[in-house]
Amino acid sequence: MIKKRDIVFATRNQGKIKEVQKFFADSSYNILSLDNVGVDIEVIEDGDTFEANAAKKAREVCDASGKMVLADDSGLVIDALDGELGVDSANFLGTDTPYNIRNTKILEMLAGVSENERIARFVCVMAIALPDMDEIVFERAELLGQIAYEISGEGGFGYDPIFFLPKYGVTMAQMDIARKNEISHRGMALRLVRDRLERL
């Protein structure tokens, strides 16, 4: 049996960890959490782009763990809010604010905005850092949708309950995880990452 290679996924978001572990379950890579490798650092995401934040997390965790690291920065971009929330998606209304409150606030901010103006996209940038390489490898993916009129669905996490996909007639939180991984911004970026890892 071929031994799987370890990759540390640089997040403490348990929802993201579960998604990525499931995605790589049948691959030659084993996804580890920060706790699995005893890394207890808090990377300050102060970049002004998704790429800058993902790269910073990947490099700092790589240096701390001595292992290959995969880091992502993702966010919700809403056209009617001039591109907000963007790189500040995780900090919207404060880092400790529950997402049901954040989602409710977004719906309030878009009150009166028509359906064809509620265009939004989930953006995900993945960065790979290796101990013996200075270069950071990036992959980027986007998922186009709309902001729903109400919170719907019990699955997913974050802004999934208000991100509506007209093609499927559901929010991201109403999808099962297998379908979500097929079509999500993170799923698309992870497929690009997996292809890239095979070439590294």
N, C-alpha and C positions, 0 to 999 in steps of 0.2 A: 504494500500500500504506500502511495506517495504521501509524504508528510506535508501537511498544509503549512503555508507560510503565514506568519502572524502579521496582521495590520491593526494598528491602534486607531480607533475612530475617535477623533478629538471632540467629544461632546459629553455633557452630562444629561442631555435630553433623552430620557428612557424611550420615548416614542421613536425618536430617530434611530437609536441603537437597535431596537427590535426590528425596524424596517430594514436596516442595512444588513443585520445578521441573517434575516430571512432571505434577502436578496442574494447573499453570497453562500447560502447553505449548501448548494451543490457545486461550488467552485473549489479551486485549489487554495483558497485563502480563508483564514480563520479570523473573524472580526473580534477584537478585544476592546473592552471599555477602558477608560482611564483608571477605574478602580482595579481592573484585572492586572494592570502593570504598576500599580502603586504610585501613579502620578497625581499629585494633588496641587496643581497650579491653576491659577485663574488668569487666563489670557484676556487682556483688555482689548476689546474689539473697537479700536478707534480709527480704523481706516475709513476713507470716504468712498470706497468701492467694495463690492462683494469679493473681488479678487484679492484686494489688500488684506481684508479680514481673514479670508480662508488661508492665505499664505502665512500670515502671522501665526495663526493657531497651529498650522501644520509644522512649521519650523520650530516653534517653542516646545511643542509636545515631543517632537522628534528628538530635539536636543536633551530633553529631560528623561526620555525613556530609552533612547538608543535604538529605537525600532522604527520600521516604516510606519508612516502616519498618513491617514486620510482625514482631511478636515473639510467641512463645508461652511459656506455662508449662504444663507438663503433668505428670501424675504418676499413680501407682498408689495407689488407696485400697482397703484391705482391711478388710471389716467385722469379721472375727474378730480383727484387730489394732487395734481401736478407731480405725479410720480411717487408720492408718499405711499407707503411707509418706507420703502426702500431699505437701505442698510440699517435703519433704525427700527425695523420691524420687531425685533426681540425686545426693544426697550420702550416701545410705545406705551404711554401711560405709566411707565415704571416697570422695572424687571420683575417685580413680585406681584404685579397685578394679574389676577386670573384672566384667562383668555375669554371667558364668557362676558366679562366686563369690557374688554378691549373690542370684542366683536360687536357688542351692543353699541358701543361708541361709534364705531365705523358706520354701522347702519344709520345711526342718528346723523352723522356727518353727510351721508348721501341721501337723506330724506328729500324727496322731490326730484331726485335725479332720475331721468328716464332710463328705460332698459338698455337702449342702444348707446347710452353714455356711461354705463356702469362697467366698462371694459377694465379688466385687471389681468395681471399675470403673476404667476409664481416664478421666481428666478432662483436657480441654484448654481453655485459655482463650487466645484470640488478642486481641492489642491492636494497633491501627493508630495510628501517630503521623505527622502531616504537619508540615512545616516552618512552614507559615503558620497552624497551628491549635494552640491550647493544649489543646483537648479530646482525650482519649484515647477511642477507640471500641473497645468490647469485644464479643466473641462467645464463647459457652461451649457446649461439647458434652460429653456423657458416653456411654461405651460400657459396658454391663453384661455381665459374664461371671463366670468362676470362676477360682480358682487351681488349676492342674492338679496332678496328683500327681507328675509328672516333667517334666523339660526336654525339649521336643520341637520340632523344626523348625530349619532352617538360615537361613531368611529373616528379614526384619525386623531389629530391634535392641532393645537395652534389655531390658525385661521381657516382650517379645513371646513368648519360648519357654515361659513359664509361664502366660500368659493364655489360658485355654481358653474357646471359644465353643460352648456346647452346641447352638445352632441349626445350626452348621456342622460340628460334630464334630471341630474342629481348633483348634490354638493359632494366635495371630496370626502366629507365625513359620512356620507351615505354609501360609499363604495366599500367592497370587501378589500382586504389588504393586498390580495393577489392582483386584482384589477388595478388598484391604485398604483402599485409598483410598476405595472406595465405602462401606465400613461402619465405618471406624475413627473414633475420637473426633476425631483430627486432620482426617480427611477431612470429617466432618460440620461441624467448625468452619470449615474452609477454604471449604466451599460457602456458609456464612453470610457469611464474609468477602468472597468474590467477589461475592455479591449486594450486600453493603453498599458495596463499592468502586464498583460500577456506579452507585450513587446519590450517591456523594460528589462 
